[in-house]
Amino acid sequence: MNSSISERIVSIRSSLPTSVKLIAVSKQVPVEAIRFAYSAGIRDFAESRIQEAASKQAELHDLPDITWHFIGHLQSNKAKKAIEQFPWIHSVDNLKLAQRLDQLAQQLRVSPQVCLQVKILPDPNKSGWSVPELLADLPTLDQYKNLQIQGLMTIPPSGLNNPEILNVFNLNRELAKKIQEQNWSHIKMQQLSMGMSGDYELAVQAGATMVRLGTILFGDRS
Ligand SMILES: *Cc1c(COP(=O)(O)O)cnc(C)c1O
């Protein structure tokens, strides 16, 4: 299993453009496997639960150059812990949460890097801004100076075929470009966090800068 983790990492790495950051999604993955991925060169790991992440982060304290990314739905009461534990939050999915994170970041004197999670197509099963909602909230988001808003994160609805998935990713890139061209004083749109094990090749084709891969690196979680 362990040699296969490093083999998969090496092979996926070599297939990705060097500009694309490979983030290993280590939710439900034991720390031993995280260490193997680290040995194979991974320095970016993503978790989706604060509690689970906290114990792993404690166990992996001897690896200080890991960058931790939070990718799960974040409840307000966990926002403080999220900011303390994660320099990157990809799943900022509504204005209220963004405001809370901004206040906490100020109190804690940190400036987390965040992506805004957007639903390019309507999807009742996911959280995130719809495109019109996001565009309407940008003036407010631009005031949140303690957050480094770096780009957009999206997950296509399930059940789409490949051309439809590619279309979602392309639309996400175009949305980021449109926002970029509005020249906000604070919001940046340099990152496109898109692509998981089943669709990362399409995401890369559409211009992803960060792919979040779990199963394809570590095997099935169940
Ligand atoms: C679990 C998860 C991933 C990784 O999914 P895989 O299909 O295992 O690669 C990526 N992004 C988010 C937001 C996730 O929750």
The ligand as an SDF file (V2000), in Angstrom:
LIG
                    3D

 15 15  0  0  0  0  0  0  0  0999 V2000
  -13.2690   14.5300   -0.2390 C   0  0  0  0  0  0  0  0  0  0  0  0
  -13.0350   15.7440   -1.0190 C   0  0  0  0  0  0  0  0  0  0  0  0
  -12.0840   15.7690   -2.0580 C   0  0  0  0  0  0  0  0  0  0  0  0
  -11.3250   14.5550   -2.5190 C   0  0  0  0  0  0  0  0  0  0  0  0
  -12.1970   13.6580   -3.1490 O   0  0  0  0  0  0  0  0  0  0  0  0
  -11.6380   12.3770   -3.9370 P   0  0  0  0  0  0  0  0  0  0  0  0
  -12.7580   12.0440   -4.8570 O   0  0  0  0  0  0  0  0  0  0  0  0
  -11.3890   11.3440   -2.9130 O   0  0  0  0  0  0  0  0  0  0  0  0
  -10.4190   12.7910   -4.6480 O   0  0  0  0  0  0  0  0  0  0  0  0
  -11.8780   16.9690   -2.7210 C   0  0  0  0  0  0  0  0  0  0  0  0
  -12.5480   18.0840   -2.3850 N   0  0  0  0  0  0  0  0  0  0  0  0
  -13.4690   18.0970   -1.4000 C   0  0  0  0  0  0  0  0  0  0  0  0
  -14.1770   19.3650   -1.0850 C   0  0  0  0  0  0  0  0  0  0  0  0
  -13.7400   16.9330   -0.6800 C   0  0  0  0  0  0  0  0  0  0  0  0
  -14.6680   16.9640    0.2750 O   0  0  0  0  0  0  0  0  0  0  0  0
  1  2  1  0
  2  3  1  0
  2 14  2  0
  3  4  1  0
  3 10  2  0
  4  5  1  0
  5  6  1  0
  6  7  2  0
  6  8  1  0
  6  9  1  0
 10 11  1  0
 11 12  2  0
 12 13  1  0
 12 14  1  0
 14 15  1  0
M  END
$$$$
